[in-house]
């Protein structure tokens, strides 16, 4: 497991700490905006408490900053320049020094953009990492990505991008075993096993998920086998001709160009490019085969002019147990080259170890892997959208277990993180917390708070492309809270109303159903009283809209805090050879798009 050439350079710990300090300084002033709960917006006069501008002024500035992101105003530009020069920015014109109210939206927006993960410069580009892992092997990132069967578009996008990275790391280091923590329905685990031939253990705390993953993997194997068998059958006629030609070419020392050999191929001849399977990991095998078969049935005279760049057919790449050959599709031993026989044997051995095993276990930072996985060996630990504390615990397990040589973790559900320095009920026995992890934030005893963690889950990129916030439903809930306070004397409501907005025909209907859900007597409130509240606050709906947009703008900064905390924690470990963040997914399709990746030093 030796590195033959260097991986892309990453920031050292002092540099990351400097960036973290700047981010913390900004969030100390800005975090009260994220910690304000929408439910209490009117009951606690949140706008008057935290913003010293009109809502129209704020909305206009936010829209302008979105339309002209590369041209900050004269008031905002010094902030960026000061950050470059000093490393830490002062924000004298952003918040009032006495009231701490927001006064300069443009400066606030520029600072929020600067302290996002994307603009802090702490990520390693996806392409650079692949180049380091693959060397001179060609790779076309993101081309011809098709949706995988049994997955929606979002999950297909995530599984394909993450699985190709995981396989590239495993292949580079010669690792065959992968542990998928929080495997859920087993999508990533199944794909890693079936497409890339890895031995995958999917560990999830839910026995229901484990059972579902087993059943789903069984169905996926069946369809995978079906599509491979169909593809092999249709390619069989060409394979027989091709093996003969390969034998002839070997006798003339392989000096014939493959493209010239097949320029005059007859019509209806299907040639499948194995280079796409070997080098284009973004392409879905299932989707490609299915499309090929549909094309054959619908358009029998259409030709696919694809060349074989590696001098051997697709039939020799498929694991023997992935398909069952009929007697008509077998290749005579005399017509199979020795190289191809070697590949078949190698693929057969690989297929024997390529299996997905769903397991049920609740994972903590102190979980003993040998108790969960009996044949534990050198492995990679991965997690696709591991919720709450499971993401930081994945990193802790990676640093503490010698068998785990690398980690690739994409976290989510920041609101479920436990915080060491949050005001919690007495008697909490927890020793290892989800946040903070790194020494600097622990020394600072930094705490975000639940509402801020909830805000970190907001998707700025989705809002920017028009997938806006549900302003009316949030407005309904905030007004309802004022009704509950005034008419029922309840100042704090811990009960969740649930998603009933979509089931209601009007504000009046919403209030009636919500009161019923809360167990309150709705008959004591006549219709005219309810509508008075609606008419009172309707002109102030733009306050709520503007405030929620401020929270959306801040969301990437809070996410950056969590990710920088995890990256600094890894940099503090002595046996970590390389660690970074990589943007794996399209943030519009999958907002939690950043992977924490680390590799250990090897003996």
C-alpha positions in Angstrom: 0.0 0.0 0.0 2.5 2.5 -1.1 1.8 5.9 -2.7 3.6 6.0 -6.0 2.9 9.7 -6.6 1.6 12.5 -4.4 -2.0 13.2 -3.7 -3.3 16.7 -4.3 -2.0 19.2 -1.7 -4.3 20.2 1.2 -4.2 22.9 3.8 -2.3 22.2 7.0 -3.8 22.4 10.5 -2.6 26.0 11.3 -4.2 27.3 8.0 -7.4 25.5 8.7 -7.5 26.8 12.2 -7.0 30.4 11.0 -10.0 29.9 8.6 -12.0 28.4 11.5 -11.2 31.4 13.7 -12.4 33.8 11.1 -15.6 31.8 10.6 -16.2 31.7 14.4 -15.7 35.4 14.7 -18.4 36.0 12.0 -20.8 33.5 13.5 -20.6 35.0 17.0 -22.5 38.0 15.7 -24.6 36.2 13.1 -25.7 33.1 14.9 -28.6 34.7 16.8 -30.4 35.0 13.4 -30.1 31.2 12.9 -31.1 30.4 16.5 -34.4 32.3 16.3 -37.2 29.9 15.8 -39.8 30.6 13.1 -42.6 29.5 15.4 -41.8 32.3 17.8 -41.4 34.9 15.1 -44.3 37.1 16.0 -44.7 36.1 19.7 -41.2 37.2 20.4 -40.9 40.1 17.9 -37.9 38.5 16.3 -37.6 41.0 13.5 -37.5 44.0 15.8 -35.0 42.3 18.1 -32.5 41.2 15.4 -32.8 43.3 12.3 -32.6 47.1 12.1 -33.8 47.4 8.5 -37.1 47.1 6.7 -38.0 43.7 5.2 -38.2 45.3 1.7 -34.6 46.6 2.1 -33.3 43.2 3.1 -35.1 41.4 0.3 -33.9 43.9 -2.3 -30.3 43.5 -1.1 -30.5 39.7 -1.1 -31.9 39.6 -4.6 -29.2 42.0 -5.8 -26.4 40.0 -4.3 -27.8 36.8 -6.0 -28.0 38.6 -9.3 -24.5 40.1 -9.1 -22.4 37.7 -7.0 -19.1 38.7 -8.5 -19.4 42.4 -7.9 -19.7 43.3 -4.2 -20.7 46.8 -3.3 -18.2 49.4 -2.2 -19.3 48.9 1.4 -18.8 45.1 1.2 -15.6 45.0 -0.8 -13.2 46.0 2.0 -14.4 42.9 4.0 -13.0 40.6 1.3 -9.8 42.5 1.1 -9.3 42.6 4.8 -9.9 38.9 5.0 -7.2 38.2 2.4 -4.7 40.5 4.2 -5.3 39.8 7.8 -6.9 36.3 7.9 -9.6 37.6 10.2 -12.2 40.2 9.3 -13.7 43.0 11.4 -17.4 43.7 10.7 -17.9 47.2 12.1 -20.7 48.0 9.6 -22.5 44.7 9.7 -24.1 44.6 13.2 -24.8 47.4 15.6 -22.3 47.4 18.5 -24.9 48.1 21.1 -28.1 46.4 20.0 -26.4 43.7 17.8 -29.0 44.2 15.2 -28.1 43.6 11.5 -27.5 46.9 9.8 -25.6 46.1 6.5 -27.2 43.3 4.5 -24.7 43.6 1.6 -21.7 43.2 3.9 -23.5 40.3 5.7 -24.1 38.5 2.4 -20.5 38.9 1.2 -19.2 37.6 4.5 -21.6 34.7 4.4 -20.5 33.7 0.9 -16.9 34.0 1.8 -17.3 31.6 4.8 -19.1 28.9 2.9 -17.3 25.7 2.2 -17.1 26.4 -1.5 -15.4 29.8 -1.1 -13.1 29.0 1.8 -10.9 27.0 -0.5 -10.8 23.9 1.7 -12.0 21.4 -0.8 -10.0 19.2 -3.1 -11.5 19.2 -6.6 -13.2 15.9 -7.6 -11.2 15.7 -10.8 -7.8 16.2 -9.1 -8.4 13.4 -6.7 -9.4 11.0 -9.5 -6.3 11.9 -11.4 -4.2 11.0 -8.4 -6.0 7.7 -7.9 -6.1 6.6 -11.5 -2.8 7.9 -12.8 -2.7 7.8 -16.6 -5.9 5.8 -16.9 -8.5 7.8 -18.8 -11.6 8.8 -17.0 -14.7 10.8 -18.1 -16.3 12.3 -15.0 -20.0 12.8 -15.2 -20.6 11.7 -18.8 -23.6 9.7 -19.8 -24.9 9.3 -16.3 -28.1 7.3 -16.3 -30.6 6.7 -13.5 -30.1 3.4 -11.7 -33.0 1.0 -11.6 -34.7 0.8 -8.1 -33.4 4.3 -7.2 -34.9 7.8 -7.7 -32.9 10.4 -9.5 -31.4 11.9 -6.3 -30.3 8.6 -4.9 -28.9 7.4 -8.2 -26.8 10.5 -8.6 -25.4 10.1 -5.1 -24.7 6.3 -5.3 -22.9 6.6 -8.7 -20.7 9.5 -7.7 -19.8 8.1 -4.3 -19.3 4.5 -5.4 -16.9 5.4 -8.2 -14.8 7.4 -5.7 -14.9 4.5 -3.1 -13.9 2.0 -5.7 -11.1 4.2 -7.0 -9.6 4.4 -3.5 -10.1 0.7 -2.8 -8.6 -0.2 -6.2 -5.6 2.1 -5.7 -4.7 0.6 -2.4 -5.7 -3.0 -3.1 -8.5 -3.1 -0.5 -11.4 -5.5 -1.1 -13.5 -4.9 2.0 -15.8 -2.0 2.6 -17.9 -1.2 5.7 -20.9 1.0 5.0 -22.2 2.6 8.2 -25.8 3.7 8.3 -26.4 1.7 5.1 -30.2 2.1 5.3 -31.8 0.4 2.4 -28.5 -0.8 1.0 -28.4 1.2 -2.2 -24.7 2.1 -2.0 -23.7 -1.3 -0.6 -25.4 -3.2 -3.3 -23.9 -1.1 -6.0 -20.4 -1.4 -4.6 -20.8 -5.1 -4.5 -22.5 -5.8 -7.8 -20.8 -3.3 -10.0 -17.3 -3.1 -8.5 -17.0 -6.6 -7.0 -16.2 -5.4 -3.4 -17.1 -7.3 -0.3 -19.4 -4.9 1.5 -20.8 -5.0 5.0 -23.8 -2.7 5.4 -24.4 -1.8 9.1 -27.6 -0.1 10.1 -29.3 0.3 13.5 -32.7 -0.5 12.1 -33.6 -4.2 11.7 -36.3 -3.2 9.3 -33.8 -1.5 7.1 -31.5 -4.5 7.3 -34.3 -6.9 6.2 -35.4 -4.5 3.5 -31.8 -4.2 2.2 -31.5 -8.0 2.0 -34.7 -8.2 0.0 -33.8 -5.3 -2.2 -30.3 -6.7 -2.9 -31.9 -10.1 -3.9 -34.1 -8.3 -6.4 -31.3 -6.2 -7.7 -29.1 -9.3 -8.2 -31.9 -10.9 -10.2 -32.3 -7.9 -12.5 -28.5 -7.3 -12.7 -28.2 -10.9 -13.8 -31.0 -10.6 -16.3 -29.5 -7.5 -18.0 -26.0 -9.0 -18.1 -27.4 -12.2 -19.6 -29.4 -10.4 -22.3 -26.4 -8.2 -23.1 -24.2 -11.3 -23.4 -26.6 -13.1 -25.6 -26.9 -10.3 -28.1 -23.2 -9.7 -28.1 -22.4 -13.4 -28.4 -22.3 -13.5 -32.2 -19.8 -10.7 -32.3 -17.7 -12.2 -29.5 -17.1 -15.4 -31.5 -15.9 -13.4 -34.5 -13.9 -11.1 -32.3 -11.9 -13.9 -30.5 -10.8 -15.3 -33.9 -9.6 -11.9 -35.0 -7.7 -11.4 -31.7 -5.9 -14.7 -32.3 -4.9 -13.5 -35.8 -3.7 -10.2 -34.5 -1.6 -11.8 -31.8 0.2 -13.6 -34.5 1.1 -10.4 -36.2 2.2 -8.8 -32.9 -1.0 -6.7 -32.4 0.0 -4.0 -34.9 -3.4 -3.7 -36.5 -5.5 -0.7 -35.3 -8.8 -1.9 -33.8 -10.8 0.9 -35.3 -9.7 0.0 -38.8 -10.7 -3.6 -38.2 -14.3 -2.7 -37.4 -14.8 0.2 -39.8 -16.5 -2.1 -42.2 -18.7 -4.0 -39.7 -21.9 -5.3 -41.1 -25.3 -3.7 -40.1 -27.0 -5.0 -36.9 -23.7 -5.8 -35.3 -23.6 -4.7 -31.6 -20.1 -3.9 -30.2 -20.0 -2.9 -26.6 -17.2 -0.6 -25.4 -15.5 -2.2 -22.5 -13.5 1.0 -21.9 -16.8 2.5 -20.7 -17.0 -0.1 -18.1 -13.4 0.2 -17.0 -13.0 3.9 -17.1 -16.3 5.6 -17.0 -17.5 4.8 -13.5 -20.2 7.4 -13.7 -22.1 5.2 -16.2 -24.8 2.9 -14.8 -24.3 -0.7 -16.1 -27.9 -1.6 -15.5 -29.3 1.5 -17.3 -26.9 1.1 -20.2 -27.7 -2.5 -20.8 -31.4 -1.9 -20.5 -31.2 0.9 -23.0 -29.2 -1.3 -25.4 -31.8 -4.0 -25.2 -34.7 -1.6 -25.7 -32.9 -0.2 -28.8 -32.5 -3.7 -30.2 -36.2 -4.5 -29.8 -37.5 -1.1 -31.0 -35.0 -0.3 -33.7 -33.5 -3.6 -34.9 -31.6 -2.0 -37.8 -29.9 0.7 -35.7 -26.1 0.3 -35.4 -24.0 1.2 -32.4 -20.5 2.1 -33.7 -18.5 1.6 -30.6 -14.9 0.3 -30.6 -13.2 -2.0 -28.2 -10.1 -0.3 -27.0 -8.7 -3.1 -24.8 -8.6 -6.0 -27.2 -11.0 -8.2 -25.3 -14.8 -8.4 -25.1 -17.2 -7.6 -22.4 -18.0 -11.2 -21.9 -14.6 -11.7 -20.2 -15.2 -8.9 -17.8 -18.3 -10.2 -16.2 -18.1 -12.3 -13.0 -18.9 -15.9 -13.7 -21.5 -16.0 -11.0 -23.2 -12.9 -12.2 -24.6 -14.7 -15.2 -25.3 -18.3 -16.3 -24.1 -19.1 -19.8 -26.3 -21.1 -22.1 -24.6 -23.7 -24.2 -25.0 -21.5 -27.3 -23.2 -18.6 -25.7 -20.1 -20.4 -24.4 -16.8 -19.7 -26.1 -14.8 -22.7 -27.2 -11.7 -23.0 -25.2 -9.6 -23.2 -28.3 -10.9 -19.8 -29.4 -10.2 -18.0 -26.1 -6.9 -16.3 -25.8 -4.7 -17.1 -22.8 -5.0 -13.5 -21.6 -8.7 -13.7 -21.7 -8.6 -17.0 -19.7 -6.5 -15.2 -17.1 -9.0 -12.4 -16.9 -11.9 -14.8 -16.5 -10.1 -16.6 -13.6 -9.2 -13.3 -12.0 -12.8 -12.1 -12.3 -14.1 -15.4 -11.0 -11.9 -15.0 -7.9 -13.1 -11.5 -7.5 -16.7 -12.5 -7.7 -16.3 -15.0 -5.0 -15.5 -12.2 -2.5 -17.9 -9.7 -3.9 -20.9 -9.9 -1.6 -23.2 -7.5 0.3 -24.0 -8.5 3.8 -26.5 -6.3 5.7 -26.1 -6.3 9.5 -28.0 -4.7 12.3 -26.0 -2.9 15.0 -26.2 0.4 16.7 -22.8 2.1 16.1 -21.1 4.4 18.6 -17.6 5.7 18.7 -16.6 2.8 21.0 -18.2 0.0 18.8 -15.9 -3.0 18.5 -15.8 -3.9 14.8 -14.6 -7.5 15.4 -17.8 -8.2 17.4 -19.9 -7.1 14.4 -17.8 -8.4 11.5 -16.1 -11.7 12.1 -13.8 -11.7 9.1 -12.6 -8.1 9.5 -9.6 -7.2 7.4 -8.0 -4.1 6.0 -11.0 -2.0 4.8 -12.5 1.3 3.9 -15.2 2.8 6.1 -17.9 4.8 4.2 -21.2 6.4 4.9 -23.7 8.1 2.6 -25.7 10.7 4.5 -25.0 9.3 8.0 -27.4 11.0 10.4 -26.4 13.1 13.3 -23.6 11.7 15.5 -23.0 8.7 13.2 -20.9 10.9 10.9 -18.4 12.1 13.6 -18.4 8.6 15.2 -17.4 7.2 11.8 -14.3 9.4 11.9 -13.6 8.4 15.5 -13.8 4.7 14.6 -11.5 5.3 11.6 -8.9 6.9 13.7 -9.0 4.3 16.5 -9.2 1.0 14.5 -6.0 -0.1 12.7 -7.9 -2.2 10.2 -9.7 0.8 8.8 -7.3 2.3 6.3 -9.5 5.0 4.8 -12.8 6.8 5.3 -15.3 8.5 3.0 -18.1 10.0 4.9 -21.0 12.3 3.8 -23.0 13.5 6.8 -26.5 14.9 7.1 -29.1 15.8 9.7 -27.0 18.3 11.6 -30.0 19.0 13.9 -29.5 15.5 15.3 -25.9 16.2 16.4 -25.3 16.2 20.1 -23.3 19.2 21.4 -21.0 18.9 24.4 -21.5 22.5 25.5 -25.2 22.8 24.9 -27.5 23.3 28.0 -28.8 19.8 28.4 -30.8 18.1 31.1 -28.6 16.9 34.0 -27.7 13.3 34.1 -26.7 12.9 30.4 -24.1 10.0 30.5 -22.6 10.7 27.1 -18.9 11.0 26.9 -18.2 11.5 23.2 -20.3 14.2 21.5 -21.1 14.9 17.9 -19.8 18.5 18.1 -17.3 19.8 18.6 -14.5 17.4 17.7 -11.4 19.5 17.2 -9.3 20.9 20.0 -9.8 24.6 19.1 -13.6 24.5 19.3 -13.5 22.4 22.4 -11.2 24.9 24.1 -13.6 27.6 23.0 -16.5 25.6 24.4 -18.3 26.5 21.2 -22.0 25.7 21.0 -24.4 26.3 18.0 -27.7 25.4 19.5 -30.5 23.2 18.0 -32.2 25.9 16.0 -28.9 26.9 14.3 -28.2 23.2 13.6 -31.7 23.0 12.0 -30.8 26.1 9.9 -27.6 24.4 8.7 -29.9 21.9 6.9 -31.4 24.6 4.7 -30.5 24.4 1.0 -29.3 27.7 -0.4 -28.6 26.3 -3.8 -32.2 25.0 -4.2 -33.6 28.3 -3.1 -31.4 30.1 -5.6 -32.8 28.1 -8.5 -36.4 28.8 -7.5 -37.1 26.0 -5.1 -38.1 28.5 -2.4 -39.1 28.1 1.2 -42.7 27.4 2.1 -43.3 30.9 3.3 -47.1 30.6 3.6 -47.0 27.5 5.8 -44.3 29.0 8.0 -46.5 32.1 8.3 -49.5 30.1 9.3 -47.5 28.3 12.0 -46.1 31.6 13.4 -49.6 33.2 13.6 -51.0 30.1 15.2 -48.4 30.4 17.9 -49.6 33.8 18.8 -53.2 32.6 18.9 -52.2 29.8 21.3 -50.4 32.2 23.5 -53.2 34.8 23.7 -56.3 32.5 23.8 -55.0 29.5 25.7 -52.2 31.0 27.8 -49.6 28.6 26.4 -46.2 30.4 26.0 -44.2 27.4 25.0 -45.6 24.6 22.9 -43.4 21.5 22.7 -45.9 19.5 20.7 -45.4 19.1 16.9 -48.3 20.0 14.7 -47.0 17.9 11.9 -47.4 18.4 8.1 -51.0 19.4 8.0 -50.7 22.5 5.9 -51.0 20.6 2.6 -54.3 19.0 3.9 -55.9 22.4 4.7 -58.0 24.6 2.4 -57.5 27.9 4.2 -55.9 29.5 7.3 -59.1 29.0 9.2 -59.1 25.3 8.3 -55.4 25.1 9.3 -56.0 26.6 12.8 -59.0 24.3 13.4 -57.1 21.1 12.5 -53.9 22.3 14.4 -55.9 23.0 17.6 -57.4 19.5 17.4 -54.0 18.0 16.9 -52.8 19.8 20.0 -55.8 18.6 22.0 -57.1 22.2 22.5 -60.8 23.1 22.4 -61.2 24.9 19.1 -64.9 25.6 19.7 -64.0 28.5 22.0 -62.5 30.4 19.1 -65.1 31.9 16.7 -64.2 32.3 13.1 -64.0 36.1 13.2 -61.4 36.0 16.0 -59.2 33.6 14.0 -59.4 35.8 10.9 -58.6 38.9 12.9 -55.2 37.4 13.7 -54.7 36.5 10.0 -55.5 40.1 8.9 -53.3 41.5 11.7 -50.2 39.7 10.5 -50.7 39.3 6.8 -49.1 42.7 6.0 -46.0 41.5 8.0 -45.6 38.3 6.0 -42.6 39.9 4.2 -40.8 40.2 7.5 -40.9 36.4 7.9 -39.9 35.9 4.2 -36.9 38.2 4.6 -35.8 36.7 7.9 -36.0 33.2 6.5 -33.8 34.2 3.6 -31.2 35.6 6.0 -31.2 32.1 7.7 -30.8 30.5 4.3 -27.8 32.7 3.5 -26.2 31.7 6.8 -26.8 28.0 6.4 -23.6 27.2 4.4 -21.5 28.9 7.1 -22.9 26.7 9.8 -22.3 23.7 7.7 -18.8 24.9 7.0 -18.3 25.1 10.8 -19.2 21.4 11.2 -17.1 20.2 8.3 -14.1 22.3 9.3 -14.4 20.9 12.8 -14.2 17.4 11.5 -11.4 18.1 9.1 -9.3 19.8 11.8 -9.9 16.8 14.1 -8.4 14.5 11.4 -5.5 16.9 10.9 -4.8 16.6 14.6 -4.3 12.8 14.4 -0.7 11.6 14.0 -1.3 8.6 11.8 -3.4 10.3 9.1 -1.4 10.7 5.9 -4.0 12.7 3.9 -7.4 14.3 4.6 -9.6 16.7 2.8 -13.2 17.6 1.8 -14.5 16.8 -1.7 -17.7 18.1 -3.2 -19.2 14.9 -4.5 -22.7 15.8 -5.6 -24.6 18.5 -7.3 -25.9 20.6 -4.4 -29.3 21.3 -6.1 -29.9 17.6 -6.5 -28.3 16.7 -3.1 -27.7 19.6 -0.7 -25.5 17.6 1.7 -22.9 17.2 -1.0 -19.5 17.3 0.8 -17.5 14.2 1.7 -14.9 14.0 4.4 -12.1 11.8 3.1 -9.0 10.6 4.9 -6.3 7.9 4.4 -3.9 6.5 7.0 -0.2 6.3 6.9 1.0 2.9 5.7 3.9 0.9 7.1 
